[in-house]
């Protein structure tokens, strides 16, 4: 089984990425019955959050499979999807912040309170903290990685859990229905991958 997965890991990665992307797009599109005349910026920005978390989840699952099978990196998948994730991480809050400002709600945190209500702002802040952690990971594109990189990887792992909490409490498409169940499945398997990678000493190492 290990050898089979090792040999097919690239195919598994692309298949998994395609599946989670399809799930996110289907859940998003069904929320407005695919009637794009009804779609505005407030309906658009959640898609990028769904895609970012889903694709980042695949990175941890594939890493766990790589460690288990002693397989090499799936470099092309990682390279392409990391760029997609970066775009989504910028688009998700960017579209919302711009639209809130354009609609006269000003800048955060006031605009956040106007959109989600004062009692839910804490979950927005969790998302903001996670976003900063993910942006820290993007530093690898422009600087040399040193011994301190393990702290960035640890922050990114924690950020995934913060986003899980953030999305389950605020996500437009995650408050009920089948996608919420899928999200719990993502969360459970993410925690399992963390446990396995930590036991192998690979959760916060390249």
C-alpha positions in Angstrom: 0.0 0.0 0.0 2.8 2.4 0.9 4.5 1.8 -2.4 1.3 2.2 -4.3 0.6 5.6 -2.6 4.2 6.7 -3.1 4.1 6.0 -6.8 0.7 7.7 -7.2 1.2 10.6 -4.8 1.2 13.3 -7.6 -2.0 11.9 -9.0 -3.5 11.7 -5.5 -2.5 15.4 -4.8 -4.1 16.7 -8.0 -7.2 14.6 -7.5 -7.5 15.8 -3.9 -7.0 19.4 -4.9 -9.6 19.1 -7.7 -12.1 17.4 -5.3 -11.8 20.1 -2.6 -11.9 22.9 -5.1 -15.1 21.4 -6.7 -16.7 21.0 -3.3 -16.0 24.7 -2.4 -17.3 26.0 -5.8 -20.4 23.8 -5.7 -21.3 24.9 -2.2 -20.7 28.5 -3.1 -22.6 28.5 -6.4 -25.6 26.6 -4.9 -26.0 29.4 -2.3 -27.2 31.8 -5.0 -28.6 29.0 -7.3 -25.9 29.9 -9.9 -27.8 33.1 -10.7 -24.9 35.4 -11.2 -27.2 38.4 -11.6 -27.7 38.0 -7.8 -24.0 37.9 -7.0 -22.3 40.9 -5.4 -19.0 41.4 -3.6 -20.5 40.1 -0.3 -21.4 36.9 -2.1 -18.1 36.6 -3.9 -15.5 37.0 -1.1 -16.5 33.8 0.8 -15.4 31.7 -2.1 -11.8 32.6 -1.7 -11.9 31.7 2.0 -13.3 28.3 1.2 -10.7 27.7 -1.5 -7.7 28.9 0.6 -8.5 26.7 3.6 -9.4 23.7 1.4 -6.2 23.8 -0.6 -4.0 24.4 2.5 -5.7 21.4 4.1 -4.5 19.3 1.1 -0.9 20.4 1.8 -1.0 18.9 5.2 -2.6 15.7 4.1 -0.1 15.3 1.3 2.8 16.0 3.6 1.5 13.3 6.0 1.3 10.9 3.1 4.8 11.9 2.0 6.2 11.2 5.4 4.4 7.9 5.7 5.5 6.6 2.4 8.9 8.4 2.3 7.9 10.0 -1.0 9.6 13.0 -2.6 7.9 16.4 -2.7 5.0 16.9 -5.2 6.7 20.0 -6.4 4.4 21.1 -9.2 1.2 20.7 -7.2 2.7 22.5 -4.3 4.0 25.4 -6.4 0.8 26.0 -8.3 -1.6 25.6 -5.4 0.6 27.8 -3.1 0.2 30.7 -5.6 -3.6 30.0 -5.8 -3.7 30.1 -2.0 -1.8 33.3 -1.8 -4.3 34.9 -4.3 -7.2 33.6 -2.3 -5.7 34.9 1.0 -5.4 38.3 -0.5 -8.8 38.3 -2.2 -10.9 37.0 0.7 -10.3 39.9 3.1 -9.4 42.4 0.4 -12.8 42.2 -1.3 -14.7 42.5 1.9 -12.6 45.4 3.3 -12.9 47.3 0.1 -16.6 46.7 -0.2 -17.3 47.7 3.4 -15.3 50.9 3.0 -17.0 51.6 -0.3 -20.4 51.2 1.4 -19.5 53.7 4.0 -18.6 51.5 6.9 -15.0 52.8 7.2 -12.0 50.8 8.3 -11.6 47.9 10.7 -12.5 47.2 13.4 -15.5 49.4 13.0 -16.4 48.0 9.6 -16.1 44.4 11.0 -18.6 45.3 13.8 -21.0 46.7 11.2 -20.8 43.5 9.1 -20.8 40.7 11.7 -22.0 42.4 14.8 -20.0 43.3 17.9 -20.3 39.9 19.6 -18.7 38.1 16.6 -15.8 40.4 16.1 -13.5 38.1 18.1 -13.9 35.4 15.4 -12.9 38.0 12.7 -9.8 38.8 14.8 -8.9 35.1 14.9 -9.0 35.1 11.1 -6.8 38.3 11.0 -4.2 36.6 13.3 -4.2 33.5 11.1 -3.9 35.7 8.0 -0.8 37.4 9.4 0.7 33.9 10.2 0.0 32.8 6.6 1.6 35.9 5.2 4.7 35.1 7.3 4.9 31.8 5.6 5.0 33.7 2.3 8.3 35.2 3.3 10.0 32.1 2.0 9.5 33.5 -1.5 11.8 36.5 -0.8 14.2 35.6 2.0 16.5 32.8 2.9 15.0 30.3 5.4 16.9 29.9 8.7 16.6 28.0 12.0 13.8 30.4 13.0 11.6 29.0 10.2 10.2 26.3 12.5 8.3 29.1 14.4 6.7 30.2 11.1 5.7 26.7 10.4 4.3 26.3 13.9 2.4 29.6 13.5 0.9 28.4 10.2 -0.2 25.1 11.8 -1.9 27.0 14.6 -3.4 29.4 12.1 -5.2 26.6 10.3 -7.0 25.8 13.5 -7.9 29.4 14.0 -9.3 29.5 10.5 -11.3 26.4 11.3 -12.9 28.2 14.2 -13.3 31.4 12.3 -15.0 29.8 9.4 -17.3 27.5 11.4 -18.6 30.6 13.3 -18.7 33.1 10.5 -18.7 31.3 7.2 -21.8 32.1 5.2 -21.9 28.6 3.7 -20.9 26.7 6.9 -23.6 27.5 9.3 -25.7 24.5 8.3 -25.9 21.8 5.6 -23.5 19.3 4.1 -20.5 21.6 3.8 -20.4 22.1 7.5 -20.1 18.3 7.9 -17.3 18.3 5.3 -15.6 21.1 7.3 -15.7 19.0 10.4 -14.2 16.1 8.4 -11.4 18.5 7.2 -10.8 19.5 10.8 -10.6 15.9 12.1 -8.2 14.7 9.4 -6.1 17.9 9.8 -5.7 17.1 13.6 -4.8 13.5 12.7 -2.2 14.7 10.3 -0.8 17.1 12.9 -0.5 14.2 15.4 1.2 11.9 12.9 3.6 14.7 11.7 4.4 15.8 15.2 5.2 12.2 16.2 7.5 11.9 13.2 9.1 15.3 14.0 7.9 16.8 10.7 5.1 19.2 11.7 7.4 22.2 12.0 10.3 21.1 9.7 10.6 21.3 5.9 
